[in-house]
Amino acid sequence: MNARRQHASAVALVVAVIAVLATAAPISAASKKKPLTLTSTAFDDGGTIPVAYTCRGEGKSPQLSWTNVPSGTKQFALIMQDPDTPIGTFVHWVVAGMAAKTRSIAENTEAADVVVVGVNGAGRPGWTPPCPPSGVHRYIFTLYALGKKLTLPPGANAAAVRAAIKGKVLARAQLLGRYGS
């Protein structure tokens, strides 16, 4: 009789464990997904931006690409800034309205190559290359995956883009480059 009780107890324990496992919350699809990632063929995250992409070189914009785009993305926006200037953060590049299917920006991209190129900190549309007066500065490229399309006026600056994307950001990714002496 002891053997029967032990067997019944073991069976009850197995049934209880199976019941608990069956009712446990499944791992959400969102937690399985990888985060939006921004990279460049010109430099590694946290690495040095080559001279060719600065005011001491050709001053061309670097190639950028991204992966792990969240479902529901309608557009992308990008802002590149230097938070280390003596006058505060300087915006080097504002790009918005990139189609959901876009996965990269080519090296040396011109204003006409992307949908909306905003006004940078120098008051001009397009890319302003890194050119720190002294010391090493951080240049932060931030890509935003948006759940709704933007409508921006011509000449929108970073502040206008940030205001327009408020409440529309599905994910964001950053890439950090360093440059200076």
Secondary structure, DSSP 8 states (H G I E B T S, - for coil): -HHHHHHHHHHHHHHHHHHHHHHS----HHHHS---EEE-SS--TTEE--GGGSTTTT-----EEEE---TT--EEEEEEEETTSTTS-EEEEEEEEEETT--EE-TT--GGGSSEE-B-TTSSBS------SSSEEEEEEEEEEESS-----TT-BHHHHHHHHTTTEEEEEEEEEEEE-
